[in-house]
Amino acid sequence: MPNALSIRGLTKRYDDSRRDRRRRRQPPGTGGFLAVHDFDLEIEAGSFFGLLGPNGAGKTTIISAVCNLIRVTAGEIDVFGEPHDALHARRIVGLAEQDVNLDRFLDVEETLLFHGGYFGMSRAEARRRAGEMMDVFDLRAKAGVRAPKLSGGMRRRLLLARALMHEPRLVILDEPTAGVDFELRLELWRYIRRLHDQGTTILLTTHYLEEADELCEEIALIRDGRLIARDTADGLRTLYNADSLADAYVRAMGSLSSG
């Protein structure tokens, strides 16, 4: 079976404005901010993988590239052996984004039905699946409530339900528990674990290191758009002679800065 995700030589440079390039006499793609440089990553099918790094490390750029939300400067990305921009590859990836980007004019059920239709589900199939997702995430009582009137925790539930609506094989969770209370975080952990137990490949980014320690089978540490370490949580603790994953993370980032 091919890897769930294969990234080879990924580079993304955010170009300066045309005016800035003309002033410096630079062609497109040669100026601006280099977010990710020559980045390689392989994630096996069925794994639970963590991608950790500080703000600005390149995590969101990598995710956006995988999900076809940005154009890459260079590199190749395959999802289960297919180019990431192929129609089938796009249909088997689900993304729960960090930002709450829900349509303010749609209620909970409409949000799920619209998403299902976008991914080619029939109306009957979408209604069935939307019902399942509302039951799983305890959203049934809020089915007719529009997104702006939902609590922060309910919005997080809806984001995850929407990402899973079309039953993707690769689920990308970008800070899925940011800003939620501890009880809801544990509840989301239970569902994410159950999803993984069913064979779904999960790629998680989080700033909660205890979350990565608790959930992820393997973790990659990145900074400045480059991979600096990859191992299990125990392996990273051993590598950096640390008592906790948090200590290993701090030492990894500190050793890079001092180097």
Secondary structure as GFF3:
##gff-version 3
##sequence-region A 1 259
A	DSSP	beta_strand	5	14	.	.	.	ID=ss1
A	DSSP	alpha_helix	18	24	.	.	.	ID=ss2
A	DSSP	beta_strand	33	43	.	.	.	ID=ss3
A	DSSP	beta_strand	48	52	.	.	.	ID=ss4
A	DSSP	alpha_helix	59	66	.	.	.	ID=ss5
A	DSSP	beta_strand	74	79	.	.	.	ID=ss6
A	DSSP	beta_strand	82	83	.	.	.	ID=ss7
A	DSSP	alpha_helix	87	91	.	.	.	ID=ss8
A	DSSP	beta_strand	93	96	.	.	.	ID=ss9
A	DSSP	alpha_helix	108	118	.	.	.	ID=ss10
A	DSSP	alpha_helix	123	136	.	.	.	ID=ss11
A	DSSP	three_ten_helix	140	142	.	.	.	ID=ss12
A	DSSP	three_ten_helix	147	149	.	.	.	ID=ss13
A	DSSP	alpha_helix	152	164	.	.	.	ID=ss14
A	DSSP	beta_strand	170	174	.	.	.	ID=ss15
A	DSSP	alpha_helix	182	197	.	.	.	ID=ss16
A	DSSP	beta_strand	201	205	.	.	.	ID=ss17
A	DSSP	alpha_helix	209	215	.	.	.	ID=ss18
A	DSSP	beta_strand	218	223	.	.	.	ID=ss19
A	DSSP	beta_strand	226	231	.	.	.	ID=ss20
A	DSSP	alpha_helix	233	239	.	.	.	ID=ss21
A	DSSP	alpha_helix	245	258	.	.	.	ID=ss22
###
